[in-house]
Amino acid sequence: MPVYSPLCLSLGTANAYLVPAQTGYVLIDTGDPGLTFLLFRALQRHQISPREIKLIILTHIHFDHIGGLWQVQAASGAPVMVHEIEAADLAAGRVIIPAGTYPITRRLSRLGQWIAGFCRFPGYRAEHLVRGAEQALHEFGLVGRIVHTPGHSPGSTSIILDNGDAFVSDLCPNTWYNRRFLHSHFPPYADDVAAVFRSWARLLDSPARMLYPGHGPAYRVEELREDKAWREQQKARR
């Protein structure tokens, strides 16, 4: 059965999204390593051939978002798009761990960075590089653009469609931990905190209405607007 709206694929700890395009589908991220069978199972359930995937967009190159890249690309033959800032690390197969933004995630990040020093994944040279602040996606059958939204990582991107759907990856997650303990969509890991807020502002100034995060369920942009306003009030009181 064809998919007419974004299909969220829970692939381990992270989400991937299958987005209908004019001549097939665009896949946004590929999930955790070793769980690609879940993606193929979802495609089979919806009677979609991997060959109908016409483009794979990597919002950033952390392992939980690119783990299935090689299997999906081999099955689909689809070209890969990533921001130029992270293209060299993808080609070299480097495992990148972001900095933590809370006490516990700072400790976890340091441990992860130490472990990452002993790890590599097969490199991949992306066919399409996002250069600069944004790029239209019309040639790939999507009415919208891919926007540079750094903060979580230097080359993080968001896909913002003209219909209001925005795929924001780890810029503003919606995990149970965020909701229950942090009461915020601020990412627990980010290399540049100031850049996160600038990217939030850019997102809020865009046509985005529904946010599809890399972790957790989709939510309305008003939640992020309220979150940002609350943080600005707290900062002003200090």
C-alpha positions in Angstrom: 0.0 0.0 0.0 1.5 3.4 -0.9 2.5 5.8 1.8 1.0 9.3 1.4 2.3 10.9 4.6 5.6 10.6 6.5 6.2 7.2 7.9 8.2 7.1 11.1 10.4 4.0 11.4 11.7 3.3 14.9 15.1 1.7 14.3 16.6 1.1 17.7 17.0 4.3 19.7 16.5 6.6 16.7 13.8 7.4 14.2 14.1 7.3 10.4 11.5 8.7 8.2 10.2 7.6 4.8 8.8 10.6 3.0 6.7 10.4 -0.1 8.2 12.3 -3.1 6.9 12.8 -6.6 8.6 9.8 -8.1 9.2 7.5 -5.1 10.4 8.1 -1.6 13.1 10.0 0.3 14.6 8.2 3.4 15.7 10.5 6.2 18.4 8.7 8.3 18.9 4.9 8.6 18.8 4.2 12.3 21.0 2.2 14.7 23.5 -0.4 13.4 22.3 -4.0 13.1 18.6 -3.1 12.9 18.1 -2.5 9.2 15.9 -5.5 9.1 13.2 -3.4 10.8 13.4 -0.9 8.0 13.1 -3.6 5.3 10.2 -5.2 7.3 8.4 -1.9 7.3 8.9 -1.5 3.6 7.6 -5.0 3.0 4.5 -4.4 5.2 3.7 -1.3 3.1 4.5 -3.1 -0.2 7.3 -0.7 -1.0 10.4 -1.9 -2.8 13.8 -0.5 -1.6 14.3 0.6 -5.2 11.5 3.1 -4.7 13.8 5.0 -2.4 15.3 7.7 -4.6 17.4 9.6 -2.1 18.9 9.0 1.4 19.4 12.1 3.5 21.7 11.9 6.5 20.8 14.7 8.9 24.2 14.1 10.6 26.7 11.3 10.8 26.3 10.0 14.4 26.2 6.2 14.5 22.5 5.9 15.6 21.4 7.8 12.5 23.7 6.2 9.8 23.9 2.6 11.1 21.9 1.1 8.3 23.3 3.2 5.5 25.4 0.6 3.7 22.6 -2.0 3.6 19.9 0.4 2.6 22.1 2.1 -0.1 23.0 -1.3 -1.5 19.4 -2.5 -1.7 18.0 0.8 -3.0 20.8 2.2 -5.2 19.8 5.6 -3.9 22.3 8.4 -3.7 23.2 9.9 -0.3 23.0 13.5 0.8 24.9 15.0 3.7 26.1 18.5 4.7 29.5 19.3 3.3 30.9 19.9 6.9 30.4 16.2 7.8 31.2 14.7 4.4 34.9 14.1 5.1 34.2 12.3 8.4 31.6 10.1 6.6 34.0 9.2 3.9 36.7 8.4 6.4 34.4 6.2 8.5 35.0 8.2 11.7 32.8 7.5 14.8 31.8 11.0 16.1 30.4 11.4 19.7 29.0 14.8 20.6 29.6 16.6 23.9 27.1 16.3 26.7 24.9 19.2 27.8 23.9 17.9 31.3 26.1 16.4 34.1 25.2 12.8 33.3 25.5 13.2 29.6 28.9 14.9 29.9 30.2 11.8 31.6 28.6 9.5 29.1 30.0 11.6 26.3 33.6 11.4 27.6 33.3 7.6 27.9 31.8 7.4 24.4 34.6 9.5 22.9 37.2 7.3 24.4 35.5 4.2 23.0 35.0 5.8 19.6 38.8 6.2 19.3 39.0 2.4 18.8 36.0 2.2 16.3 35.5 2.7 12.6 32.7 2.1 10.2 33.0 1.7 6.4 33.5 5.1 4.8 31.0 6.4 2.3 31.5 9.2 -0.2 28.2 11.0 -0.4 27.0 11.8 -3.9 25.2 15.1 -2.9 26.6 17.7 -0.6 24.5 20.4 1.1 26.6 23.6 0.7 26.0 26.6 2.8 22.8 27.6 4.7 20.1 25.7 2.7 19.3 23.9 -0.5 16.1 23.3 -2.4 14.9 19.7 -2.7 12.7 20.1 -5.8 14.9 18.0 -8.0 14.4 15.1 -5.7 10.6 15.4 -5.8 10.1 17.2 -2.4 8.6 20.6 -2.2 10.8 22.1 0.5 14.4 22.6 1.5 17.2 21.1 3.5 18.5 23.7 6.0 21.8 23.8 7.9 20.8 23.7 11.7 24.0 23.2 13.6 24.3 22.8 17.3 23.9 19.1 18.0 26.7 18.6 15.5 28.5 21.1 13.2 26.8 19.8 10.0 23.4 18.9 11.4 20.5 19.6 9.0 16.7 19.8 9.1 14.4 19.1 6.2 11.6 21.6 6.1 8.7 21.0 3.7 6.4 23.8 2.4 3.4 21.9 3.9 4.8 22.5 7.4 6.4 19.1 8.1 9.9 19.5 9.5 12.3 16.7 10.1 14.6 18.1 12.8 16.6 15.1 13.9 18.5 15.8 17.2 18.1 19.6 17.2 15.0 19.3 19.5 14.3 15.7 20.6 11.2 14.5 22.2 12.3 11.4 24.2 10.7 10.2 27.4 13.7 11.5 29.3 13.3 14.9 27.8 9.6 14.9 28.7 9.8 13.3 32.2 13.0 14.7 33.6 14.2 17.7 31.6 10.8 19.1 30.7 12.4 20.5 27.6 13.3 19.7 24.0 16.9 20.8 24.5 19.2 18.0 23.3 21.1 16.1 26.0 24.1 16.1 23.6 25.3 19.1 21.6 28.7 20.4 20.4 27.6 24.0 20.4 24.9 25.1 22.8 24.7 28.7 21.4 24.2 27.3 17.9 21.3 25.1 19.1 19.4 28.2 20.1 20.2 30.0 16.8 19.0 26.9 14.9 15.8 26.8 17.1 15.2 30.5 16.1 15.7 29.7 12.4 13.3 26.7 12.7 10.7 28.9 14.5 10.9 31.5 11.7 10.3 28.8 9.0 7.0 27.4 7.7 7.4 24.4 10.1 4.2 23.4 12.0 4.8 19.7 12.9 8.2 18.6 14.1 9.5 15.1 13.5 12.5 14.5 15.8 15.2 11.9 15.6 14.2 10.6 19.0 10.6 10.4 20.2 7.2 11.1 18.7 6.3 14.1 16.6 5.0 17.3 18.2 3.7 20.7 17.2 6.0 23.6 16.8 4.2 25.6 19.5 5.8 23.3 22.1 9.3 24.3 20.9 8.3 28.0 20.8 7.1 27.8 24.5 10.3 25.9 25.4 12.5 28.6 23.9 10.5 31.4 25.5 10.8 29.8 29.0 14.5 29.4 28.6 14.9 33.0 27.6 12.9 34.1 30.7 15.1 31.9 32.9 18.2 33.4 31.4 17.0 36.9 31.9 16.4 36.3 35.6 20.0 35.3 36.2 
